[in-house]
Amino acid sequence: RFNCDAGMLDAEGRWSPARKAWCCHYADRGCDYGLPRQGPIRWSNHPDKCLTVAHGSTDNGNDLVLWDCEGDHGGVAQRFVSGEGRTIRWEAHPNICIDVRMRKEQNGTAIQMWDCGTTDKDQAFSYPSADTKLRWSNHPLMCLDVSNHDSSNGNPIQLWSCLQEDDDQVFTWAVGSLSRSTAAPTFEIGRASCRERV
């Protein structure tokens, strides 16, 4: 256990790696956000599954769901880039961010896509390592979570209390940039199918 308040002004320079990791994990302090991230965000339990903008829709309130990853680099609706203020932006539409619906600090709250706001701290997430839990920065004890451990296409991503042993909350997001695929995935829910809109 570490004191995460003392020495915050020089956390990057003088804190040990163990202290940084502990304080980032438990207090959202001392995290290393300097490394850019880009590409698909894969569910570590099932790395063939990616966080996906449902139907590739740019509408505010559109769900973030789980879907089969499109190749090594993800489809258009599956590539994200880290942005200013610890936002997670849709690479194809960098003015659209991952967002907590209605700002509810409640288990089961849906994760959605919404216009990025320059002062909207509810769109800030911590991602201190490449293989990690994505913590809501305003409430760092809340994490992005795969609903009901379900790997089905279209399963919604939700907010849930961060649980140390819950690997349904662990995602892999590569450091640096990846080459882009131009393929647009086809979404099929029930009998309906539609091409992703870009």
N, CA, C and O of each residue as an XYZ file, in Angstrom:
792
protein
N       0.841     -1.175      0.000
C       0.000      0.000      0.000
C       0.888      1.241      0.000
O       1.893      1.304      0.707
N       0.494      2.228     -0.811
C       1.304      3.437     -0.968
C       0.465      4.674     -0.648
O      -0.762      4.653     -0.744
N       1.150      5.749     -0.266
C       0.505      7.045     -0.099
C       0.453      7.701     -1.479
O       1.488      8.049     -2.046
N      -0.747      7.865     -2.010
C      -0.898      8.388     -3.375
C      -1.081      9.902     -3.396
O      -1.245     10.488     -4.467
N      -1.056     10.541     -2.233
C      -1.170     11.992     -2.164
C       0.191     12.666     -2.067
O       0.387     13.750     -2.617
N       1.118     12.043     -1.384
C       2.437     12.645     -1.167
C       3.271     12.600     -2.440
O       3.363     11.566     -3.103
N       3.874     13.732     -2.768
C       4.797     13.776     -3.900
C       4.154     13.741     -5.265
O       4.809     13.374     -6.240
N       2.872     14.116     -5.365
C       2.182     14.059     -6.654
C       2.841     14.946     -7.714
O       2.788     14.624     -8.901
N       3.460     16.052     -7.303
C       4.058     16.965     -8.281
C       5.209     16.323     -9.036
O       5.539     16.741    -10.146
N       5.818     15.315     -8.442
C       6.933     14.649     -9.114
C       6.680     13.152     -9.248
O       7.604     12.343     -9.171
N       5.426     12.802     -9.449
C       5.072     11.387     -9.511
C       5.792     10.671    -10.647
O       6.256      9.544    -10.474
N       5.890     11.319    -11.814
C       6.500     10.653    -12.952
C       7.996     10.444    -12.745
O       8.550      9.419    -13.141
N       8.658     11.445    -12.109
C      10.098     11.366    -12.009
C      10.619     10.531    -10.855
O      11.666      9.898    -10.987
N       9.920     10.509     -9.726
C      10.492      9.909     -8.528
C       9.719      8.709     -7.992
O      10.258      7.963     -7.174
N       8.510      8.502     -8.409
C       7.769      7.352     -7.906
C       8.332      6.071     -8.515
O       8.736      6.046     -9.677
N       8.351      5.019     -7.718
C       8.782      3.714     -8.226
C       7.704      3.158     -9.151
O       6.545      3.561     -9.054
N       8.070      2.230    -10.057
C       7.050      1.606    -10.915
C       5.928      0.953    -10.118
O       4.765      1.004    -10.519
N       6.277      0.336     -8.985
C       5.248     -0.322     -8.163
C       4.269      0.704     -7.597
O       3.060      0.473     -7.574
N       4.803      1.842     -7.138
C       3.937      2.874     -6.580
C       3.041      3.466     -7.654
O       1.855      3.699     -7.421
N       3.608      3.710     -8.836
C       2.795      4.236     -9.942
C       1.655      3.281    -10.270
O       0.504      3.696    -10.410
N       1.986      1.995    -10.392
C       0.966      1.008    -10.759
C      -0.120      0.909     -9.689
O      -1.308      0.854    -10.007
N       0.297      0.888     -8.403
C      -0.676      0.752     -7.326
C      -1.584      1.972     -7.270
O      -2.805      1.843     -7.185
N      -0.976      3.167     -7.317
C      -1.768      4.400     -7.205
C      -2.641      4.630     -8.434
O      -3.745      5.163     -8.325
N      -2.151      4.232     -9.592
C      -2.976      4.350    -10.792
C      -4.184      3.429    -10.672
O      -5.308      3.809    -10.999
N      -3.933      2.219    -10.199
C      -5.000      1.220    -10.092
C      -6.046      1.611     -9.051
O      -7.246      1.488     -9.299
N      -5.595      2.085     -7.880
C      -6.526      2.318     -6.779
C      -6.958      3.769     -6.611
O      -7.993      4.039     -6.002
N      -6.171      4.712     -7.147
C      -6.492      6.121     -6.923
C      -6.486      6.945     -8.199
O      -6.687      8.158     -8.150
N      -6.257      6.298     -9.356
C      -6.190      7.012    -10.643
C      -5.173      8.150    -10.567
O      -5.414      9.236    -11.093
N      -4.052      7.905     -9.921
C      -2.984      8.893     -9.800
C      -1.662      8.257    -10.183
O      -1.442      7.064     -9.971
N      -0.782      9.077    -10.754
C       0.528      8.572    -11.147
C       0.494      7.722    -12.402
O       1.479      7.059    -12.725
N      -0.636      7.730    -13.123
C      -0.765      6.910    -14.335
C       0.072      7.499    -15.466
O       0.268      8.711    -15.550
N       0.552      6.629    -16.318
C       1.299      7.061    -17.485
C       0.344      7.119    -18.666
O       0.010      6.092    -19.257
N      -0.096      8.332    -19.008
C      -0.987      8.504    -20.157
C      -0.237      9.040    -21.367
O      -0.850      9.416    -22.366
N       1.095      9.076    -21.279
C       1.861      9.714    -22.337
C       1.943      8.917    -23.618
O       2.203      9.488    -24.677
N       1.728      7.605    -23.553
C       1.872      6.778    -24.740
C       0.565      6.756    -25.522
O      -0.467      6.360    -24.981
N       0.592      7.173    -26.784
C      -0.641      7.170    -27.570
C      -1.109      5.757    -27.867
O      -0.301      4.838    -27.999
N      -2.406      5.594    -27.970
C      -2.982      4.282    -28.299
C      -3.865      4.449    -29.522
O      -4.550      5.458    -29.692
N      -3.827      3.435    -30.364
C      -4.611      3.498    -31.587
C      -4.906      2.089    -32.067
O      -4.065      1.195    -31.973
N      -6.113      1.905    -32.582
C      -6.494      0.610    -33.139
C      -7.647      0.003    -32.382
O      -8.317      0.688    -31.609
N      -7.887     -1.288    -32.597
C      -9.016     -1.951    -31.943
C      -8.740     -2.168    -30.460
O      -7.599     -2.360    -30.040
N      -9.817     -2.133    -29.679
C      -9.749     -2.465    -28.258
C     -10.345     -3.866    -28.133
O     -11.548     -4.064    -28.298
N      -9.477     -4.829    -27.838
C      -9.883     -6.243    -27.812
C     -10.192     -6.696    -26.392
O      -9.543     -6.278    -25.433
N     -11.192     -7.555    -26.278
C     -11.530     -8.171    -25.001
C     -10.503     -9.251    -24.731
O     -10.384    -10.191    -25.518
N      -9.765     -9.146    -23.653
C      -8.680    -10.088    -23.391
C      -9.169    -11.522    -23.235
O      -8.454    -12.457    -23.595
N     -10.384    -11.711    -22.700
C     -10.944    -13.065    -22.566
C     -11.163    -13.731    -23.914
O     -10.995    -14.942    -24.054
N     -11.537    -12.932    -24.902
C     -11.804    -13.412    -26.260
C     -11.197    -12.395    -27.222
O     -11.906    -11.508    -27.696
N      -9.898    -12.502    -27.523
C      -9.225    -11.466    -28.319
C      -9.711    -11.348    -29.755
O      -9.287    -10.457    -30.491
N     -10.613    -12.259    -30.156
C     -11.235    -12.128    -31.472
C     -12.475    -11.241    -31.405
O     -13.161    -11.058    -32.410
N     -12.767    -10.688    -30.220
C     -13.914     -9.797    -30.023
C     -13.411     -8.390    -29.715
O     -12.487     -8.205    -28.923
N     -14.036     -7.400    -30.356
C     -13.601     -5.999    -30.225
C     -14.753     -5.101    -29.785
O     -15.919     -5.375    -30.070
N     -14.401     -4.028    -29.087
C     -15.385     -2.972    -28.846
C     -15.717     -2.349    -30.192
O     -14.827     -2.062    -30.992
N     -17.004     -2.143    -30.434
C     -17.482     -1.751    -31.758
C     -18.595     -0.715    -31.639
O     -19.478     -0.839    -30.790
N     -18.550      0.294    -32.480
C     -19.629      1.275    -32.566
C     -20.787      0.608    -33.298
O     -20.667      0.288    -34.481
N     -21.901      0.395    -32.615
C     -23.019     -0.353    -33.190
C     -23.472      0.247    -34.515
O     -23.751      1.442    -34.606
N     -23.539     -0.590    -35.529
C     -24.004     -0.215    -36.864
C     -23.148      0.878    -37.513
O     -23.500      1.380    -38.580
N     -22.039      1.248    -36.889
C     -21.211      2.318    -37.449
C     -21.935      3.650    -37.476
O     -21.598      4.531    -38.268
N     -22.930      3.800    -36.614
C     -23.749      5.014    -36.617
C     -23.051      6.150    -35.875
O     -22.438      5.939    -34.829
N     -23.153      7.350    -36.427
C     -22.578      8.540    -35.791
C     -23.587      9.251    -34.882
O     -23.292     10.331    -34.370
N     -24.758      8.672    -34.676
C     -25.782      9.300    -33.841
C     -25.357      9.332    -32.377
O     -24.823      8.351    -31.859
N     -25.594     10.462    -31.711
C     -25.379     10.526    -30.270
C     -26.262      9.504    -29.571
O     -27.434      9.349    -29.916
N     -25.701      8.807    -28.590
C     -26.462      7.803    -27.855
C     -26.349      6.412    -28.434
O     -26.896      5.464    -27.871
N     -25.647      6.267    -29.552
C     -25.455      4.945    -30.145
C     -24.633      4.077    -29.196
O     -23.694      4.555    -28.560
N     -24.994      2.799    -29.108
C     -24.351      1.895    -28.163
C     -22.935      1.508    -28.585
O     -22.608      1.467    -29.771
N     -22.114      1.228    -27.591
C     -20.836      0.551    -27.794
C     -21.088     -0.913    -27.464
O     -21.573     -1.235    -26.380
N     -20.757     -1.802    -28.401
C     -21.080     -3.218    -28.251
C     -19.841     -4.068    -28.512
O     -18.796     -3.580    -28.943
N     -20.000     -5.356    -28.234
C     -18.978     -6.343    -28.556
C     -19.295     -6.938    -29.922
O     -20.456     -7.195    -30.239
N     -18.245     -7.160    -30.739
C     -18.467     -7.738    -32.072
C     -17.194     -8.446    -32.527
O     -16.097     -8.149    -32.054
N     -17.362     -9.391    -33.458
C     -16.197    -10.053    -34.034
C     -15.239     -9.016    -34.606
O     -15.656     -8.134    -35.356
N     -13.959     -9.116    -34.257
C     -12.961     -8.202    -34.804
C     -12.797     -8.446    -36.300
O     -12.799     -9.587    -36.761
N     -12.658     -7.373    -37.036
C     -12.442     -7.454    -38.479
C     -10.935     -7.466    -38.756
O     -10.316     -6.410    -38.886
N     -10.364     -8.639    -38.842
C      -8.941     -8.767    -39.148
C      -8.057     -8.293    -38.007
O      -8.525     -8.026    -36.900
N      -6.768     -8.196    -38.304
C      -5.784     -7.830    -37.282
C      -5.939     -6.398    -36.791
O      -5.639     -6.097    -35.636
N      -6.409     -5.514    -37.672
C      -6.423     -4.091    -37.344
C      -7.820     -3.544    -37.078
O      -7.985     -2.343    -36.866
N      -8.826     -4.413    -37.088
C     -10.179     -3.975    -36.796
C     -10.829     -3.268    -37.965
O     -10.148     -2.701    -38.820
N     -12.154     -3.304    -38.000
C     -12.908     -2.589    -39.023
C     -13.045     -1.120    -38.673
O     -12.583     -0.671    -37.624
N     -13.676     -0.389    -39.552
C     -13.830      1.059    -39.376
C     -14.511      1.387    -38.054
O     -14.147      2.360    -37.394
N     -15.490      0.587    -37.662
C     -16.243      0.858    -36.429
C     -15.539      0.325    -35.193
O     -16.082      0.400    -34.091
N     -14.329     -0.215    -35.363
C     -13.632     -0.863    -34.250
C     -12.290     -0.221    -33.925
O     -11.559     -0.724    -33.071
N     -11.960      0.859    -34.577
C     -10.661      1.484    -34.327
C     -10.849      2.778    -33.533
O     -11.657      3.637    -33.887
N     -10.088      2.886    -32.466
C     -10.175      4.035    -31.577
C      -8.786      4.633    -31.394
O      -7.775      3.969    -31.622
N      -8.751      5.878    -30.983
C      -7.490      6.564    -30.749
C      -7.595      7.340    -29.445
O      -8.630      7.939    -29.153
N      -6.521      7.328    -28.661
C      -6.519      8.107    -27.431
C      -6.456      9.581    -27.778
O      -5.750      9.984    -28.703
N      -7.203     10.385    -27.027
C      -7.288     11.810    -27.340
C      -7.021     12.682    -26.133
O      -6.768     12.199    -25.029
N      -7.085     13.963    -26.369
C      -6.854     14.951    -25.324
C      -7.818     14.733    -24.164
O      -8.987     14.406    -24.366
N      -7.315     14.918    -22.951
C      -8.160     14.768    -21.769
C      -8.509     13.333    -21.451
O      -9.509     13.072    -20.783
N      -7.694     12.388    -21.922
C      -7.896     10.955    -21.671
C      -9.183     10.422    -22.298
O      -9.764      9.451    -21.815
N      -9.618     11.065    -23.372
C     -10.785     10.570    -24.100
C     -10.389      9.381    -24.968
O      -9.224      9.202    -25.321
N     -11.394      8.577    -25.301
C     -11.224      7.477    -26.246
C     -12.100      7.822    -27.440
O     -13.327      7.756    -27.366
N     -11.450      8.191    -28.546
C     -12.152      8.720    -29.712
C     -12.252      7.678    -30.810
O     -11.355      6.856    -31.004
N     -13.375      7.736    -31.525
C     -13.568      6.883    -32.698
C     -12.634      7.414    -33.785
O     -12.730      8.576    -34.178
N     -11.747      6.572    -34.260
C     -10.746      7.032    -35.215
C     -11.369      7.606    -36.490
O     -10.886      8.606    -37.021
N     -12.431      6.979    -36.976
C     -13.063      7.442    -38.221
C     -13.782      8.773    -38.036
O     -13.938      9.537    -38.988
N     -14.216      9.045    -36.822
C     -14.929     10.292    -36.493
C     -14.376     10.788    -35.162
O     -15.017     10.602    -34.128
N     -13.199     11.416    -35.163
C     -12.525     11.759    -33.903
C     -13.228     12.811    -33.062
O     -12.756     13.154    -31.978
N     -14.347     13.323    -33.545
C     -15.159     14.235    -32.725
C     -16.209     13.466    -31.918
O     -17.027     14.078    -31.231
N     -16.194     12.126    -31.994
C     -17.138     11.279    -31.267
C     -16.349     10.418    -30.277
O     -15.370      9.771    -30.648
N     -16.784     10.419    -29.023
C     -16.054      9.770    -27.931
C     -16.891      8.702    -27.236
O     -18.121      8.726    -27.272
N     -16.188      7.763    -26.603
C     -16.838      6.830    -25.684
C     -17.298      7.623    -24.465
O     -16.571      8.477    -23.958
N     -18.516      7.332    -23.998
C     -19.189      8.171    -23.013
C     -20.045      7.298    -22.089
O     -20.555      6.257    -22.504
N     -20.196      7.729    -20.845
C     -21.063      7.032    -19.885
C     -22.467      7.628    -19.986
O     -22.660      8.825    -19.769
N     -23.435      6.790    -20.314
C     -24.802      7.279    -20.523
C     -25.362      7.932    -19.261
O     -25.330      7.358    -18.173
N     -25.868      9.133    -19.439
C     -26.529      9.898    -18.375
C     -25.615     10.136    -17.165
O     -26.088     10.517    -16.094
N     -24.306      9.911    -17.339
C     -23.318     10.147    -16.268
C     -23.633      9.373    -15.005
O     -23.302      9.820    -13.906
N     -24.271      8.211    -15.144
C     -24.713      7.453    -13.979
C     -23.585      6.583    -13.434
O     -23.034      5.743    -14.147
N     -23.252      6.791    -12.178
C     -22.288      5.947    -11.477
C     -23.054      4.776    -10.882
O     -23.301      4.717     -9.678
N     -23.428      3.835    -11.765
C     -24.306      2.746    -11.340
C     -23.979      1.502    -12.150
O     -23.791      1.581    -13.364
N     -23.910      0.363    -11.491
C     -23.663     -0.883    -12.210
C     -24.728     -1.094    -13.279
O     -25.922     -0.935    -13.025
N     -24.282     -1.451    -14.469
C     -25.201     -1.713    -15.568
C     -25.475     -0.525    -16.466
O     -26.185     -0.663    -17.462
N     -24.928      0.648    -16.139
C     -25.112      1.818    -16.995
C     -24.488      1.556    -18.363
O     -23.358      1.076    -18.456
N     -25.219      1.871    -19.408
C     -24.741      1.613    -20.769
C     -23.601      2.557    -21.133
O     -23.550      3.703    -20.686
N     -22.694      2.050    -21.952
C     -21.628      2.859    -22.532
C     -22.066      3.207    -23.947
O     -22.501      2.337    -24.702
N     -21.950      4.467    -24.298
C     -22.461      4.960    -25.571
C     -21.408      5.802    -26.279
O     -20.326      6.060    -25.751
N     -21.757      6.222    -27.490
C     -20.939      7.160    -28.245
C     -21.623      8.518    -28.210
O     -22.846      8.612    -28.315
N     -20.815      9.582    -28.059
C     -21.384     10.927    -27.945
C     -20.361     11.937    -28.456
O     -19.155     11.693    -28.433
N     -20.874     13.079    -28.916
C     -19.953     14.145    -29.337
C     -18.969     14.446    -28.218
O     -19.359     14.603    -27.061
N     -17.699     14.525    -28.566
C     -16.671     14.836    -27.567
C     -16.864     16.254    -27.068
O     -17.060     17.171    -27.865
N     -16.811     16.443    -25.763
C     -16.919     17.768    -25.169
C     -15.575     18.184    -24.598
O     -14.909     17.389    -23.936
N     -15.181     19.394    -24.841
C     -13.853     19.840    -24.409
C     -13.717     19.845    -22.896
O     -12.608     19.726    -22.375
N     -14.826     19.981    -22.183
C     -14.756     20.007    -20.719
C     -15.533     18.860    -20.083
O     -15.799     18.888    -18.882
N     -15.898     17.858    -20.865
C     -16.724     16.760    -20.358
C     -15.833     15.685    -19.737
O     -15.318     14.812    -20.435
N     -15.663     15.761    -18.434
C     -14.807     14.795    -17.747
C     -15.451     13.417    -17.661
O     -14.783     12.447    -17.304
N     -16.726     13.317    -17.980
C     -17.374     12.009    -17.982
C     -16.930     11.174    -19.183
O     -17.278      9.997    -19.279
N     -16.176     11.765    -20.085
C     -15.644     11.026    -21.233
C     -14.174     10.672    -21.044
O     -13.522     10.215    -21.982
N     -13.650     10.879    -19.845
C     -12.242     10.590    -19.567
C     -12.106      9.214    -18.925
O     -12.839      8.868    -17.999
N     -11.160      8.442    -19.434
C     -10.906      7.092    -18.931
C      -9.409      6.906    -18.719
O      -8.594      7.496    -19.428
N      -9.057      6.084    -17.739
C      -7.647      5.780    -17.526
C      -7.327      4.435    -18.159
O      -8.104      3.485    -18.064
N      -6.187      4.375    -18.797
C      -5.730      3.155    -19.476
C      -4.210      3.107    -19.328
O      -3.475      3.376    -20.278
N      -3.747      2.757    -18.113
C      -2.324      2.895    -17.809
C      -1.415      1.891    -18.469
O      -0.206      2.119    -18.499
N      -1.913      0.805    -18.995
C      -1.046     -0.153    -19.677
C      -1.787     -0.688    -20.887
O      -2.971     -0.410    -21.073
N      -1.086     -1.454    -21.706
C      -1.687     -1.937    -22.952
C      -2.730     -3.017    -22.704
O      -3.611     -3.228    -23.538
N      -2.644     -3.695    -21.584
C      -3.570     -4.786    -21.276
C      -4.154     -4.497    -19.905
O      -3.545     -4.821    -18.885
N      -5.336     -3.886    -19.877
C      -5.767     -3.264    -18.634
C      -7.272     -3.123    -18.540
O      -8.005     -3.366    -19.499
N      -7.705     -2.729    -17.373
C      -9.086     -2.297    -17.191
C      -9.186     -0.843    -17.645
O      -8.265     -0.055    -17.430
N     -10.297     -0.495    -18.269
C     -10.554      0.883    -18.688
C     -11.424      1.522    -17.606
O     -12.627      1.274    -17.527
N     -10.794      2.341    -16.783
C     -11.465      2.936    -15.634
C     -12.031      4.305    -15.993
O     -11.408      5.085    -16.713
N     -13.227      4.579    -15.475
C     -13.847      5.885    -15.643
C     -13.103      6.849    -14.725
O     -13.118      6.677    -13.507
N     -12.463      7.845    -15.287
C     -11.585      8.708    -14.491
C     -12.322      9.462    -13.393
O     -11.765      9.675    -12.316
N     -13.566      9.871    -13.644
C     -14.331     10.573    -12.611
C     -14.645      9.679    -11.420
O     -14.763     10.148    -10.288
N     -14.777      8.388    -11.690
C     -15.099      7.406    -10.654
C     -14.228      6.174    -10.912
O     -14.704      5.195    -11.487
N     -12.950      6.210    -10.490
C     -11.997      5.179    -10.895
C     -12.254      3.794    -10.317
O     -11.508      2.859    -10.608
N     -13.288      3.649     -9.511
C     -13.665      2.312     -9.057
C     -14.731      1.704     -9.962
O     -15.261      0.632     -9.673
N     -15.046      2.405    -11.077
C     -15.997      1.904    -12.079
C     -15.248      1.646    -13.383
O     -14.433      2.458    -13.819
N     -15.539      0.504    -13.994
C     -14.810      0.061    -15.191
C     -15.751     -0.295    -16.336
O     -16.924     -0.600    -16.121
N     -15.216     -0.250    -17.561
C     -15.935     -0.811    -18.693
C     -15.967     -2.326    -18.528
O     -14.991     -2.932    -18.084
N     -17.090     -2.927    -18.887
C     -17.347     -4.325    -18.562
C     -18.190     -4.946    -19.679
O     -19.059     -4.289    -20.251
N     -17.923     -6.209    -19.978
C     -18.733     -6.947    -20.950
C     -19.943     -7.516    -20.218
O     -19.792     -8.296    -19.278
N     -21.133     -7.129    -20.643
C     -22.364     -7.520    -19.939
C     -22.520     -9.032    -19.870
O     -22.428     -9.725    -20.883
N     -22.754     -9.527    -18.679
C     -23.130    -10.929    -18.440
C     -22.122    -11.941    -18.979
O     -22.490    -13.081    -19.262
N     -20.866    -11.549    -19.124
C     -19.811    -12.459    -19.618
C     -20.134    -13.022    -20.998
O     -19.613    -14.069    -21.381
N     -20.982    -12.334    -21.736
C     -21.546    -12.851    -22.990
C     -20.707    -12.400    -24.182
O     -20.521    -11.204    -24.402
N     -20.202    -13.373    -24.953
C     -19.357    -13.058    -26.105
C     -20.142    -12.906    -27.406
O     -19.545    -12.802    -28.478
N     -21.467    -12.893    -27.324
C     -22.295    -12.790    -28.539
C     -22.117    -11.432    -29.210
O     -21.938    -10.413    -28.543
N     -22.170    -11.436    -30.542
C     -22.152    -10.175    -31.279
C     -23.332     -9.308    -30.861
O     -24.459     -9.790    -30.748
N     -23.063     -8.025    -30.632
C     -24.118     -7.099    -30.252
C     -24.305     -6.956    -28.750
O     -25.085     -6.116    -28.301
N     -23.589     -7.775    -27.960
C     -23.716     -7.651    -26.512
C     -23.216     -6.273    -26.075
O     -22.111     -5.878    -26.445
N     -24.014     -5.533    -25.291
C     -23.619     -4.170    -24.933
C     -22.476     -4.124    -23.922
O     -22.316     -5.018    -23.091
N     -21.697     -3.064    -24.019
C     -20.665     -2.770    -23.037
C     -21.303     -1.889    -21.967
O     -22.067     -0.975    -22.279
N     -20.990     -2.166    -20.718
C     -21.625     -1.464    -19.615
C     -20.571     -0.968    -18.624
O     -19.390     -1.297    -18.729
N     -21.026     -0.179    -17.673
C     -20.204      0.261    -16.563
C     -20.468     -0.676    -15.393
O     -21.612     -1.049    -15.133
N     -19.392     -1.060    -14.679
C     -19.559     -1.944    -13.532
C     -18.440     -1.669    -12.532
O     -17.360     -1.209    -12.902
N     -18.709     -1.953    -11.282
C     -17.664     -1.815    -10.268
C     -16.439     -2.617    -10.679
O     -16.554     -3.774    -11.082
N     -15.272     -2.004    -10.577
C     -14.033     -2.685    -10.927
C     -13.792     -3.809     -9.928
O     -13.754     -3.573     -8.720
N     -13.632     -5.008    -10.421
C     -13.401     -6.170     -9.581
C     -12.042     -6.752     -9.942
O     -11.774     -7.054    -11.105
N     -11.198     -6.906     -8.949
C      -9.820     -7.304     -9.209
C      -9.725     -8.615     -9.976
O      -8.876     -8.758    -10.856
N     -10.582     -9.567     -9.653
C     -10.494    -10.888    -10.274
C     -11.366    -11.018    -11.522
O     -11.418    -12.091    -12.122
N     -12.044     -9.954    -11.919
C     -12.980    -10.028    -13.046
C     -12.260     -9.740    -14.357
O     -12.032     -8.583    -14.708
N     -11.905    -10.800    -15.076
C     -11.191    -10.586    -16.341
C     -12.132    -10.224    -17.479
O     -11.684    -10.028    -18.609
N     -13.435    -10.133    -17.201
C     -14.362     -9.591    -18.198
C     -14.153     -8.093    -18.365
O     -14.700     -7.487    -19.286
N     -13.371     -7.498    -17.483
C     -13.123     -6.056    -17.526
C     -11.724     -5.739    -18.068
O     -11.287     -4.589    -18.009
N     -11.036     -6.726    -18.584
C      -9.671     -6.512    -19.069
C      -9.672     -6.451    -20.589
O     -10.213     -7.327    -21.264
N      -9.051     -5.390    -21.117
C      -9.002     -5.164    -22.561
C      -7.563     -4.913    -22.994
O      -6.723     -4.484    -22.203
N      -7.303     -5.185    -24.242
C      -5.992     -4.924    -24.829
C      -6.140     -3.828    -25.871
O      -6.967     -3.925    -26.778
N      -5.339     -2.792    -25.734
C      -5.358     -1.664    -26.671
C      -3.912     -1.309    -26.969
O      -3.178     -0.885    -26.077
N      -3.507     -1.475    -28.191
C      -2.096     -1.361    -28.556
C      -1.567      0.056    -28.411
O      -2.271      1.034    -28.663
N      -0.308      0.141    -28.000
C       0.403      1.414    -27.967
C       0.886      1.716    -29.372
O       1.380      0.829    -30.069
N       0.742      2.990    -29.799
C       1.210      3.383    -31.125
C       0.129      3.241    -32.162
O      -1.039      3.039    -31.829
N       0.514      3.344    -33.428
C      -0.456      3.333    -34.523
C      -0.393      2.031    -35.280
O       0.618      1.330    -35.260
N      -1.490      1.713    -35.951
C      -1.601      0.517    -36.771
C      -2.012      0.917    -38.174
O      -2.657      1.947    -38.368
N      -1.641      0.111    -39.146
C      -2.109      0.381    -40.507
C      -3.595      0.127    -40.568
O      -4.127     -0.676    -39.802
N      -4.263      0.802    -41.468
C      -5.725      0.781    -41.484
C      -6.278     -0.193    -42.504
O      -5.730     -0.375    -43.592
N      -7.380     -0.812    -42.117
C      -8.154     -1.622    -43.033
C      -9.288     -0.762    -43.580
O      -9.829      0.078    -42.861
N      -9.643     -0.958    -44.814
C     -10.739     -0.166    -45.382
C     -12.050     -0.936    -45.386
O     -13.075     -0.417    -45.828
N     -12.023     -2.174    -44.895
C     -13.234     -2.988    -44.899
C     -14.234     -2.461    -43.885
O     -13.871     -2.090    -42.770
N     -15.500     -2.434    -44.287
C     -16.570     -2.030    -43.380
C     -17.353     -3.273    -42.998
O     -17.884     -3.951    -43.878
N     -17.445     -3.601    -41.693
C     -18.148     -4.821    -41.310
C     -19.646     -4.715    -41.537
O     -20.221     -3.628    -41.489
N     -20.270     -5.866    -41.786
C     -21.716     -5.942    -41.892
C     -22.271     -6.379    -40.549
O     -21.806     -7.364    -39.977
N     -23.265     -5.655    -40.039
C     -23.874     -5.975    -38.770
C     -25.196     -6.688    -39.037
O     -25.991     -6.255    -39.872
N     -25.419     -7.780    -38.319
C     -26.663     -8.527    -38.469
C     -27.250     -8.759    -37.088
O     -26.689     -9.496    -36.277
N     -28.369     -8.130    -36.831
C     -29.070     -8.313    -35.560
C     -30.476     -8.773    -35.907
O     -31.233     -8.069    -36.573
N     -30.809     -9.977    -35.438
C     -32.080    -10.571    -35.851
C     -32.018    -10.845    -37.349
O     -31.075    -11.472    -37.831
N     -33.021    -10.377    -38.082
C     -33.038    -10.565    -39.525
C     -32.476     -9.374    -40.266
O     -32.194     -9.447    -41.462
N     -32.317     -8.287    -39.557
C     -31.870     -7.066    -40.229
C     -30.359     -7.072    -40.384
O     -29.644     -7.567    -39.512
N     -29.872     -6.526    -41.484
C     -28.451     -6.313    -41.632
C     -28.247     -4.971    -42.339
O     -29.075     -4.543    -43.144
N     -27.148     -4.331    -42.026
C     -26.864     -3.056    -42.671
C     -25.368     -2.869    -42.762
O     -24.618     -3.374    -41.928
N     -24.935     -2.143    -43.774
C     -23.520     -1.832    -43.910
C     -23.177     -0.694    -42.976
O     -23.991      0.193    -42.719
N     -21.959     -0.736    -42.474
C     -21.509      0.318    -41.583
C     -21.434      1.625    -42.333
O     -20.937      1.678    -43.458
N     -21.926      2.679    -41.714
C     -21.912      4.000    -42.319
C     -20.653      4.736    -41.875
O     -20.362      4.807    -40.681
N     -19.911      5.281    -42.824
C     -18.694      6.033    -42.495
C     -18.752      7.406    -43.118
O     -17.821      8.196    -42.959
